[in-house]
Amino acid sequence: MIKPYKNSTLGKKEQVAQMFDNISQNYDGLNRVISLGIDVKWRKKVLKIVRKDNPKQILDIATGTGDLALMMAALKPDKIIGLDISEGMLAVGKQKIAKANLSEKIEMIVGDSEEMPFKDATFDAITVSFGVRNFANLDKGITEIARVLKPTGVLVILETSNPTKFPFKQGYKLYTNLFLPIVGKLFSKDKVAYTYLSESANSFPYGKAFNNILQKNGFRHTEDRPVTFGVATIYTARKQ
């Protein structure tokens, strides 16, 4: 299991919370630079998929500073709940939501994705963007998502993946192993955070391997769509 702080005695869950608290103030700006702004386009693709279900109750897990939750307000649901383990990230997100006058529509909650404070079959749609690779127990996290999703609901996950074709495979490895950690160290007060983010991105199962994990933990119909030469993948999953 890859953890942010190799010398820490804390579990992965606690370390991830600490790491995101540390980088929360400059996360948005640095993220735009590191992703060259492409992550915004990926989230728009997620939005397009979720829109088809016309969901009224939406849960955004690992919501961070609320980028995707804010975008989903355009779908005019009754309620969006953003859940995250990092209070620091949520604090930034709450400021953005208040500025957009959406505090009544979007509720930000500190919580553990593996033990969520929601009843069974609560949500019409659940989204996770760049969060599942931070789960301490991936199987438990997916099972918990299946529990709180309505039988007819949709799960959409946006996560990093590894390109398989030349020259994108080689270029992406250079980018994640060299560029991302260097930029992170230069502009973030947490010197190991972006090394962890690149390591976890490189080692996380993707494509069919991740589809198999979804199917093992409560989902029947799964689909994966690589985006931008395979540096990220959008997964759509349903229980029935």
Secondary structure, DSSP 8 states (H G I E B T S, - for coil): ---S-TT--S-HHHHHHHHHHHHGGGHHHHHHHHHTTHHHHHHHHHHHHHHTT--SEEEEET-TT-HHHHHHGGG--SEEEEEES-HHHHHHHHHHHHHTT-TTTEEEEE-BTTB-SS-TT-EEEEEEES-GGG-SSHHHHHHHHHHHEEEEEEEEEEEE----STTHHHHHHHIIIIIHHHHHHHH-S-TTHHHHHHHHHHHS--THHHHHHHHHTT-SEEEEEEEGGGTEEEEEEE--
